[in-house]
Amino acid sequence: MSILGCNREGGRCAEMAMVCLTDFEEYAKEHLSKATWDYYAAGADECCTRDDNLLAYKRIRLRPRILRDVSVSDTRTTVLGTEISFPVGIAPTAFHCLAWHEGEMATARATEAVNTCYITSTYSTCSVEEIVAAAPNGYRWFQLYVYRDRKVSEQIVHRVEALGYKALVLTVDVPYTGKRRNDIRNQFKLPPHLKVKNFDGVFQENAGPEEYGIPANTLDPSISWKDVYWLKSLTRLPIIIKGILTKEDAELAVEHGVQGIIVSNHGGRQLDGGPATIDCLSEIVDTVQGRIEVYMDGGIRTGSDVLKALALGAKCVFIGRPAIWGLAYKGEEGVREVLQILNDEFRLSMALSGCRSVAEINRNLIQFSKL
């Protein structure tokens, strides 16, 4: 868990410990190209929502209980009935090969080693087949977009079901891509040696202007609730809807028979001026009333962030950018270290708050700051 840092006095290089997720962030910013860093860091428009995803945790305080015998603690939990080692998984993030040459294969091996859930992005730079081959025993969900050409979506659903992916994560907050200013300034494009591997040969060569590796205007902006029924007609896999921020849509998700919700604002990359995800969690959990599982992504940087999200009712949280920073640092090993640090911090926060197991975490642990 270290990087080389130079000791100025003697000119010697000393090992510098990677202590928290911010250390990986700083390393990634220093070592990735500007266009790649800007792509991963981007928020929509003025980045208010992206930044508030982080700041919102600072407004939440913990109410620790003491003298609770925390000599033994257990961070295990389940998602859709499958046990994982702790309630943090990897959110769907695109183009892992931009950060590390083995890309999503390295991410898959890291999450398999730690025994948690990896949501593979549609926009992977390794194919779903390569990812399964790299980590055959990993627990994986697949993140799905709906395209104007429904056959494209259908084919990928059948592929991932046959490969043993355990759920579909339907991403619903991208009828159009948000305006990410630095990507426009940088004229961001995948380098020629990389492509969106899952669509190799699917779209015509030179089909006009590209957007994030595939032809522009390929996503279907007419997607609606009826498409949940369409998706259910294609597959037996559980369906999780990612991108819900209101109790009204949470209720509709339950009514349409999905198995889970990921409370998400796409890392602040879509609509700027929307709420931080942690601020939406309580109303959604209260609406769902345990009928389906509720997960969350956005702004998780420490173990106490994980604890706060679980106290407010999330079953599990997912990290996006920190996984990329881990990849940029040291590939599979870097992602493992990021997850291990979060696990260690979460276990410590649990113990210091008087919780011996995930089952003991509840809303009594939370107070909102008066600031």
C-alpha positions in Angstrom: 0.0 0.0 0.0 2.6 2.6 -1.0 3.8 4.8 -3.8 7.2 6.1 -4.4 7.7 9.6 -3.0 11.0 11.4 -3.1 12.7 12.6 0.1 14.1 16.0 -0.9 16.8 16.2 1.8 18.8 13.2 0.7 17.3 12.9 -2.8 16.3 9.3 -1.8 13.0 7.8 -2.8 10.9 6.7 0.2 7.7 4.6 0.2 4.6 6.8 0.8 1.6 5.0 2.3 -1.7 5.0 0.5 -3.9 5.6 3.6 -7.2 6.8 2.3 -9.1 7.1 -1.0 -8.0 10.7 -1.5 -4.4 9.4 -1.8 -5.5 7.3 -4.8 -7.3 10.3 -6.3 -4.2 12.4 -6.1 -2.1 9.7 -7.7 -4.6 9.2 -10.5 -4.8 13.0 -11.2 -1.0 13.2 -11.4 -0.6 10.1 -13.7 -3.5 10.1 -16.1 -3.6 12.3 -19.2 -5.5 15.5 -18.8 -8.3 14.4 -21.1 -8.7 11.1 -19.3 -8.7 12.7 -15.9 -11.2 15.3 -17.0 -13.5 12.6 -18.4 -13.6 10.6 -15.1 -13.8 13.7 -12.9 -16.5 15.5 -15.0 -19.8 16.6 -13.7 -22.5 18.3 -15.7 -22.5 22.0 -16.3 -21.2 23.8 -13.1 -20.6 20.5 -11.2 -22.8 21.6 -8.3 -24.5 18.2 -8.0 -21.2 16.3 -8.4 -19.7 18.3 -5.5 -22.8 18.2 -3.3 -22.6 14.4 -3.5 -19.5 14.7 -1.4 -20.5 17.6 0.8 -23.8 16.1 1.8 -22.1 13.5 4.0 -20.4 16.2 6.0 -23.8 17.5 7.0 -24.7 14.1 8.6 -23.5 13.3 12.1 -23.3 9.9 13.8 -24.7 9.2 17.2 -22.3 6.5 18.6 -23.4 4.1 21.3 -20.7 3.0 23.8 -19.9 0.0 26.0 -21.4 -2.5 23.5 -18.6 -5.2 23.3 -17.4 -4.7 19.8 -14.6 -7.2 20.2 -16.0 -9.1 17.2 -17.6 -7.5 14.2 -19.1 -8.8 11.0 -19.3 -6.6 7.8 -21.1 -9.3 5.7 -24.4 -8.6 4.1 -26.5 -9.9 1.2 -27.7 -8.3 -2.1 -30.6 -10.1 -3.9 -30.0 -13.0 -1.5 -26.3 -13.4 -2.3 -23.7 -12.9 0.5 -21.0 -10.3 -0.1 -18.1 -9.6 2.2 -19.1 -6.0 3.0 -21.8 -3.6 1.7 -19.7 -1.8 -1.0 -19.6 -2.8 -4.7 -18.3 -1.3 -7.9 -20.7 1.0 -9.7 -20.8 0.8 -13.5 -18.1 3.1 -14.9 -17.0 3.2 -18.6 -13.6 2.7 -20.3 -11.5 1.1 -17.6 -8.7 0.5 -20.1 -8.1 4.3 -20.1 -6.9 3.9 -16.5 -5.1 0.6 -16.8 -4.2 -1.6 -19.7 -6.2 -4.7 -18.4 -9.2 -2.5 -17.7 -12.4 -4.2 -16.6 -10.7 -7.6 -16.4 -8.5 -6.2 -13.6 -11.6 -4.7 -11.9 -13.4 -8.0 -12.1 -10.5 -9.9 -10.6 -10.2 -7.4 -7.7 -14.0 -7.7 -6.9 -13.8 -11.5 -7.1 -10.9 -11.5 -4.7 -12.7 -9.3 -2.2 -16.0 -11.1 -2.7 -18.3 -8.2 -3.6 -20.5 -7.1 -6.5 -19.2 -5.6 -9.7 -21.7 -3.9 -12.0 -20.2 -4.1 -15.4 -20.8 -1.1 -17.7 -22.3 -1.4 -21.1 -19.4 0.9 -22.1 -16.7 -1.5 -21.1 -13.4 -1.5 -23.0 -13.3 -5.3 -22.4 -16.1 -7.5 -23.6 -18.5 -9.2 -21.2 -17.0 -12.5 -22.3 -13.4 -11.3 -21.5 -14.6 -10.1 -18.1 -16.2 -13.4 -17.2 -13.1 -15.3 -18.3 -10.9 -13.1 -16.2 -12.9 -13.7 -13.0 -15.1 -16.8 -13.5 -16.3 -16.9 -9.9 -17.1 -13.2 -9.5 -20.5 -11.9 -8.6 -21.6 -9.6 -11.4 -24.5 -7.5 -12.5 -24.8 -5.9 -15.9 -25.7 -2.3 -16.5 -28.0 -1.8 -19.5 -29.0 1.2 -21.6 -31.9 1.1 -24.0 -31.0 1.9 -27.7 -33.2 3.1 -30.5 -32.4 -0.2 -32.2 -33.9 -2.5 -29.6 -32.2 -5.5 -31.1 -28.9 -4.1 -29.8 -30.2 -4.1 -26.2 -31.9 -7.5 -26.7 -28.7 -9.1 -27.9 -26.6 -7.9 -25.0 -29.3 -9.0 -22.5 -29.2 -12.5 -23.9 -25.4 -12.5 -23.9 -25.0 -11.5 -20.3 -27.8 -13.9 -19.1 -26.0 -16.8 -20.8 -22.7 -15.8 -19.3 -24.1 -15.9 -15.7 -24.5 -12.3 -14.8 -27.0 -12.2 -11.9 -29.0 -9.0 -12.5 -29.7 -6.3 -15.0 -29.2 -2.7 -13.9 -31.4 -0.5 -16.1 -29.9 3.0 -16.2 -32.8 5.4 -16.7 -31.3 8.9 -16.2 -29.6 9.2 -19.7 -32.3 9.9 -22.3 -29.6 12.3 -23.5 -26.1 12.7 -22.3 -25.4 15.5 -19.8 -23.3 18.5 -20.9 -19.8 17.9 -19.5 -17.9 21.0 -20.4 -14.3 19.7 -20.2 -15.1 16.8 -22.5 -16.4 19.3 -25.1 -13.3 21.5 -24.6 -11.0 18.4 -24.9 -13.0 17.0 -27.8 -12.9 13.7 -25.7 -12.6 10.6 -27.8 -11.5 7.0 -27.1 -7.9 6.5 -28.4 -7.8 4.5 -31.6 -6.5 1.3 -29.9 -9.6 1.2 -27.6 -13.3 0.6 -28.4 -16.6 -0.2 -26.7 -15.9 -3.9 -26.9 -19.5 -5.1 -26.3 -20.6 -3.4 -29.6 -17.7 -4.6 -31.7 -19.2 -5.0 -35.2 -22.7 -3.9 -34.1 -22.7 -0.4 -35.4 -21.6 0.5 -39.0 -18.1 1.7 -39.4 -17.9 5.5 -39.9 -21.5 6.0 -39.0 -21.1 9.7 -38.5 -20.1 11.6 -35.4 -19.3 9.5 -32.3 -20.3 10.1 -28.7 -18.4 8.2 -26.0 -17.3 5.5 -28.4 -20.5 4.7 -30.3 -22.5 6.7 -32.9 -24.2 9.8 -31.6 -28.0 9.6 -31.0 -28.0 5.9 -30.4 -29.6 6.0 -27.0 -33.4 6.0 -27.1 -34.9 9.1 -25.4 -38.4 7.7 -25.7 -37.7 5.1 -23.0 -40.6 4.9 -20.5 -42.0 2.7 -17.7 -43.5 0.4 -20.3 -40.0 -0.6 -21.3 -39.6 -2.3 -17.9 -42.3 -4.7 -19.0 -40.5 -5.1 -22.4 -37.3 -6.0 -20.5 -39.0 -8.4 -18.2 -40.4 -10.2 -21.3 -36.8 -10.8 -22.5 -35.2 -12.2 -19.4 -35.6 -14.0 -16.1 -32.9 -11.9 -14.5 -33.8 -9.6 -11.7 -34.1 -5.9 -12.8 -32.7 -3.1 -10.8 -33.4 0.5 -11.9 -30.5 2.9 -11.5 -31.1 6.7 -11.5 -34.1 7.2 -9.2 -34.1 10.3 -6.9 -37.7 10.7 -5.9 -40.3 8.8 -3.8 -42.8 9.1 -6.7 -40.5 7.2 -9.1 -39.6 4.7 -6.3 -43.3 3.9 -5.9 -43.6 3.4 -9.7 -40.5 1.1 -9.7 -42.2 -1.1 -7.0 -45.5 -1.1 -9.0 -43.6 -2.2 -12.1 -42.2 -5.2 -10.4 -38.5 -4.5 -10.3 -36.3 -6.1 -7.7 -34.2 -3.1 -6.7 -33.4 0.6 -7.0 -30.1 2.3 -7.1 -30.5 5.9 -5.9 -28.2 7.7 -8.2 -27.6 11.0 -10.0 -25.0 9.5 -12.3 -22.1 10.9 -10.2 -23.5 14.4 -10.9 -22.8 13.9 -14.7 -26.3 14.3 -16.0 -28.6 16.9 -14.5 -26.8 19.7 -12.6 -28.8 21.2 -9.8 -30.4 17.9 -8.6 -30.0 16.7 -5.1 -27.1 14.7 -3.6 -28.0 11.0 -3.6 -27.6 10.6 0.2 -30.2 13.4 0.7 -32.7 11.4 -1.4 -32.2 8.1 0.4 -34.6 8.5 3.4 -37.7 9.4 1.4 -37.1 6.5 -1.0 -36.5 4.0 1.7 -39.6 5.2 3.5 -41.7 4.9 0.4 -40.4 1.4 -0.6 -41.0 0.0 3.0 -38.8 -3.0 2.4 -40.8 -4.3 -0.6 -37.6 -4.1 -2.8 -33.9 -3.5 -2.0 -32.6 0.1 -2.1 -28.9 0.7 -3.0 -27.0 4.0 -3.5 -24.0 5.5 -5.3 -22.5 8.9 -5.4 -19.9 10.5 -3.1 -18.8 7.5 -1.0 -15.2 8.2 0.0 -14.8 6.8 3.6 -16.0 4.0 5.7 -18.1 6.3 7.7 -19.9 7.5 4.5 -20.8 3.8 4.0 -22.1 3.6 7.6 -24.2 6.7 7.2 -25.8 5.4 3.9 -26.6 2.1 5.6 -28.0 3.9 8.6 -30.3 5.8 6.3 -31.6 2.6 4.8 -29.3 1.6 1.9 -28.7 -2.2 1.6 -25.4 -1.6 -0.2 -23.5 1.3 -1.8 -21.5 1.4 -5.0 -18.3 3.3 -5.8 -17.4 4.7 -9.2 -14.5 7.1 -9.5 -12.5 5.6 -6.5 -12.4 2.2 -8.4 -10.9 4.1 -11.4 -8.3 5.7 -9.1 -7.3 2.3 -7.8 -6.9 1.0 -11.4 -4.8 4.0 -12.3 -2.5 3.3 -9.3 -1.9 -0.4 -9.7 -4.6 -2.2 -11.7 -6.2 -5.1 -9.9 -4.1 -4.6 -6.8 -5.0 -1.0 -6.7 -8.8 -1.7 -6.9 -8.3 -4.3 -4.1 -6.5 -1.8 -1.9 -9.3 0.8 -2.4 -11.9 -1.8 -1.4 -9.8 -3.0 1.5 -9.3 0.5 2.9 -13.1 1.1 2.7 -13.8 -2.2 4.4 -11.3 -1.5 7.2 -12.7 2.0 7.7 -16.3 0.7 7.6 -15.5 -1.9 10.2 -13.8 0.7 12.4 -16.7 3.2 12.1 -19.1 0.4 12.9 -17.2 -0.6 16.0 -16.7 3.0 17.2 -20.5 3.6 16.8 -21.3 0.5 18.8 -22.4 -1.8 15.9 -21.3 -5.4 15.8 -23.0 -6.4 12.6 -24.6 -4.7 9.6 -28.0 -5.8 11.1 -27.4 -3.5 14.0 -27.0 -0.3 11.8 -30.2 1.8 11.9 -31.5 5.3 11.7 -30.9 5.9 15.4 -27.3 6.2 14.5 -27.9 9.4 12.6 -28.4 13.1 13.4 -28.4 15.9 10.9 -26.0 18.8 11.7 -27.6 22.1 12.7 -25.3 24.0 10.3 
